[in-house]
Amino acid sequence: MINQVKKFFSYLWAKKSELSDMDEKDALLAKAVVDIHRRRSHSTMEFVPLYKLFPIHPINREAALANTRKRAEILEQAKEDLIARQRLDSGILIKYIPSVSGIKVVQIDENKYVAYEGNGRLFALQEVFEAHDGIELEVEVYHFNDSRKMIRRINRVRKLHGFQD
């Protein structure tokens, strides 16, 4: 429990530069993330094709954009090696684009997973790699006894952020 609290505060500290830009969309996003953690039945580590992963929110704040650009530059330098690997497990992702947590997703349907954690890394990866590169990422997939309500909430957050599905 203490480790979870420490991780949470580390996560918040890393996001401090974004606090002044927050609005009602961020409040709904925060509520969705809390509900995802609260209502999950379990989670599994799975490999998912990069282009079946979609962000829950855009990367549009200067600090996040700068981090995404840095990550894309690092990935670009290692592109050939990473394409040769095809499957990027959490260890490889941490090696090249470290973060406090892994990429966490909710499966919306058979071809769509929405990342509620790791959006900057997802944008950087999709900037560097194309669908035909065949990259798969190891992500933590959150599962629910009944996912309909959670999927509706996630889709509502995405729509507020301008994503049309």
DRENDO-1510 file (C-alpha; in Angstrom, 1 decimal, always signed):
<recs>
REC; n; res; u; v; w
REC; 1; MET; +0.0; +0.0; +0.0 .
REC; 2; ILE; +2.8; +2.4; +0.8 .
REC; 3; ASN; +4.4; +1.8; -2.5 .
REC; 4; GLN; +1.2; +2.6; -4.3 .
REC; 5; VAL; +0.9; +5.9; -2.4 .
REC; 6; LYS; +4.5; +6.7; -3.3 .
REC; 7; LYS; +3.9; +5.9; -7.0 .
REC; 8; PHE; +0.7; +8.0; -7.0 .
REC; 9; PHE; +2.5; +11.0; -5.5 .
REC; 10; SER; +5.4; +10.5; -8.0 .
REC; 11; TYR; +2.9; +10.5; -10.8 .
REC; 12; LEU; +1.3; +13.7; -9.5 .
REC; 13; TRP; +4.6; +15.4; -9.1 .
REC; 14; ALA; +5.6; +14.6; -12.7 .
REC; 15; LYS; +2.3; +16.2; -13.8 .
REC; 16; LYS; +2.7; +19.4; -11.8 .
REC; 17; SER; +3.7; +21.6; -14.7 .
REC; 18; GLU; +0.3; +20.8; -16.3 .
REC; 19; LEU; -1.9; +21.8; -13.3 .
REC; 20; SER; -2.4; +25.4; -14.4 .
REC; 21; ASP; -3.8; +24.3; -17.7 .
REC; 22; MET; -6.5; +21.9; -16.4 .
REC; 23; ASP; -10.2; +22.4; -17.1 .
REC; 24; GLU; -13.5; +20.4; -16.9 .
REC; 25; LYS; -12.3; +17.9; -19.5 .
REC; 26; ASP; -9.4; +17.0; -17.1 .
REC; 27; ALA; -11.9; +16.5; -14.2 .
REC; 28; LEU; -13.9; +14.1; -16.3 .
REC; 29; LEU; -10.7; +12.3; -17.3 .
REC; 30; ALA; -9.6; +12.1; -13.7 .
REC; 31; LYS; -13.0; +10.7; -12.7 .
REC; 32; ALA; -12.8; +8.1; -15.5 .
REC; 33; VAL; -9.3; +7.0; -14.4 .
REC; 34; VAL; -10.4; +6.7; -10.8 .
REC; 35; ASP; -13.4; +4.6; -11.9 .
REC; 36; ILE; -11.2; +2.4; -14.1 .
REC; 37; HIS; -9.1; +1.5; -11.1 .
REC; 38; ARG; -12.0; +1.2; -8.7 .
REC; 39; ARG; -14.3; -0.9; -10.9 .
REC; 40; ARG; -11.7; -3.2; -12.6 .
REC; 41; SER; -12.0; -6.9; -11.9 .
REC; 42; HIS; -8.4; -7.6; -12.8 .
REC; 43; SER; -5.7; -6.6; -15.3 .
REC; 44; THR; -3.5; -8.6; -17.6 .
REC; 45; MET; -0.3; -7.8; -19.5 .
REC; 46; GLU; -0.9; -8.3; -23.2 .
REC; 47; PHE; +0.8; -7.5; -26.5 .
REC; 48; VAL; -1.4; -5.3; -28.7 .
REC; 49; PRO; -0.6; -4.0; -32.2 .
REC; 50; LEU; +0.5; -0.3; -32.0 .
REC; 51; TYR; -2.3; +0.8; -34.3 .
REC; 52; LYS; -5.1; -0.8; -32.3 .
REC; 53; LEU; -4.1; +1.7; -29.5 .
REC; 54; PHE; -5.9; +5.0; -29.3 .
REC; 55; PRO; -5.4; +7.9; -26.9 .
REC; 56; ILE; -8.0; +9.1; -24.4 .
REC; 57; HIS; -6.8; +12.7; -24.7 .
REC; 58; PRO; -4.6; +14.7; -27.1 .
REC; 59; ILE; -1.1; +15.8; -26.3 .
REC; 60; ASN; -1.5; +19.6; -26.5 .
REC; 61; ARG; +0.2; +21.1; -23.6 .
REC; 62; GLU; +3.7; +22.5; -24.1 .
REC; 63; ALA; +5.4; +20.3; -21.4 .
REC; 64; ALA; +3.8; +17.1; -22.8 .
REC; 65; LEU; +4.5; +18.1; -26.4 .
REC; 66; ALA; +8.2; +18.6; -25.5 .
REC; 67; ASN; +8.4; +15.2; -23.7 .
REC; 68; THR; +6.7; +13.6; -26.7 .
REC; 69; ARG; +9.2; +15.2; -29.2 .
REC; 70; LYS; +12.1; +14.0; -27.0 .
REC; 71; ARG; +10.7; +10.4; -26.9 .
REC; 72; ALA; +10.1; +10.4; -30.7 .
REC; 73; GLU; +13.8; +11.5; -31.3 .
REC; 74; ILE; +15.0; +8.6; -29.1 .
REC; 75; LEU; +12.7; +6.1; -30.8 .
REC; 76; GLU; +13.8; +7.4; -34.2 .
REC; 77; GLN; +17.5; +6.7; -33.4 .
REC; 78; ALA; +16.6; +3.1; -32.3 .
REC; 79; LYS; +13.9; +2.5; -35.1 .
REC; 80; GLU; +15.7; -0.2; -37.0 .
REC; 81; ASP; +16.4; -2.2; -33.8 .
REC; 82; LEU; +12.9; -1.8; -32.6 .
REC; 83; ILE; +11.3; -2.8; -35.9 .
REC; 84; ALA; +13.5; -5.9; -35.9 .
REC; 85; ARG; +12.2; -6.8; -32.4 .
REC; 86; GLN; +8.5; -6.3; -33.5 .
REC; 87; ARG; +7.3; -7.0; -29.9 .
REC; 88; LEU; +8.3; -4.2; -27.5 .
REC; 89; ASP; +7.8; -5.5; -23.9 .
REC; 90; SER; +7.7; -3.3; -20.9 .
REC; 91; GLY; +11.4; -3.6; -20.3 .
REC; 92; ILE; +12.3; -2.4; -23.8 .
REC; 93; LEU; +9.8; +0.5; -23.5 .
REC; 94; ILE; +11.3; +1.5; -20.2 .
REC; 95; LYS; +14.8; +1.4; -21.7 .
REC; 96; TYR; +13.9; +3.8; -24.5 .
REC; 97; ILE; +11.0; +5.9; -23.2 .
REC; 98; PRO; +11.0; +5.6; -19.4 .
REC; 99; SER; +8.0; +6.6; -17.3 .
REC; 100; VAL; +6.6; +6.2; -13.8 .
REC; 101; SER; +4.0; +3.6; -15.1 .
REC; 102; GLY; +3.4; +1.4; -18.0 .
REC; 103; ILE; +0.9; +2.0; -20.8 .
REC; 104; LYS; -2.5; +1.2; -19.4 .
REC; 105; VAL; -5.5; +0.5; -21.6 .
REC; 106; VAL; -9.2; -0.5; -21.7 .
REC; 107; GLN; -10.4; -2.6; -24.6 .
REC; 108; ILE; -13.3; -0.9; -26.3 .
REC; 109; ASP; -13.8; -3.6; -29.0 .
REC; 110; GLU; -11.8; -6.2; -30.8 .
REC; 111; ASN; -9.8; -3.6; -32.8 .
REC; 112; LYS; -9.6; -0.8; -30.4 .
REC; 113; TYR; -7.9; -0.2; -27.0 .
REC; 114; VAL; -7.9; +3.2; -25.4 .
REC; 115; ALA; -4.8; +4.2; -23.4 .
REC; 116; TYR; -5.7; +6.2; -20.3 .
REC; 117; GLU; -2.1; +6.2; -19.1 .
REC; 118; GLY; +0.9; +6.5; -21.5 .
REC; 119; ASN; -0.7; +8.8; -24.1 .
REC; 120; GLY; +2.6; +10.8; -24.7 .
REC; 121; ARG; +4.5; +7.6; -25.3 .
REC; 122; LEU; +1.7; +6.3; -27.6 .
REC; 123; PHE; +1.9; +9.5; -29.7 .
REC; 124; ALA; +5.7; +9.3; -29.9 .
REC; 125; LEU; +5.5; +5.6; -31.0 .
REC; 126; GLN; +2.9; +6.3; -33.6 .
REC; 127; GLU; +4.9; +9.3; -34.9 .
REC; 128; VAL; +7.9; +7.1; -35.5 .
REC; 129; PHE; +6.4; +3.8; -36.5 .
REC; 130; GLU; +3.8; +3.0; -39.2 .
REC; 131; ALA; +1.1; +0.3; -39.2 .
REC; 132; HIS; +3.1; -1.8; -41.7 .
REC; 133; ASP; +6.1; -1.9; -39.3 .
REC; 134; GLY; +4.1; -4.5; -37.3 .
REC; 135; ILE; +5.0; -3.2; -33.9 .
REC; 136; GLU; +3.2; -4.7; -30.9 .
REC; 137; LEU; +3.4; -3.2; -27.4 .
REC; 138; GLU; +3.1; -4.8; -24.1 .
REC; 139; VAL; +0.4; -3.0; -22.3 .
REC; 140; GLU; -1.6; -3.5; -19.1 .
REC; 141; VAL; -5.2; -4.2; -20.1 .
REC; 142; TYR; -7.9; -3.5; -17.5 .
REC; 143; HIS; -10.9; -5.8; -17.4 .
REC; 144; PHE; -14.4; -5.4; -15.9 .
REC; 145; ASN; -17.2; -7.7; -15.0 .
REC; 146; ASP; -19.4; -5.4; -17.1 .
REC; 147; SER; -17.5; -2.9; -19.2 .
REC; 148; ARG; -20.4; -1.1; -20.9 .
REC; 149; LYS; -20.5; +1.8; -18.5 .
REC; 150; MET; -16.8; +2.2; -18.5 .
REC; 151; ILE; -16.6; +2.2; -22.3 .
REC; 152; ARG; -19.3; +4.8; -22.5 .
REC; 153; ARG; -17.4; +7.0; -20.0 .
REC; 154; ILE; -14.1; +6.6; -22.0 .
REC; 155; ASN; -15.9; +7.4; -25.3 .
REC; 156; ARG; -17.4; +10.5; -23.7 .
REC; 157; VAL; -14.0; +11.7; -22.5 .
REC; 158; ARG; -12.5; +11.1; -26.0 .
REC; 159; LYS; -15.4; +13.0; -27.6 .
REC; 160; LEU; -14.9; +16.0; -25.2 .
REC; 161; HIS; -11.2; +16.0; -26.3 .
REC; 162; GLY; -12.2; +16.2; -30.0 .
REC; 163; PHE; -11.8; +12.5; -31.0 .
REC; 164; GLN; -14.6; +11.3; -33.3 .
REC; 165; ASP; -14.9; +7.6; -33.6 .
</recs>
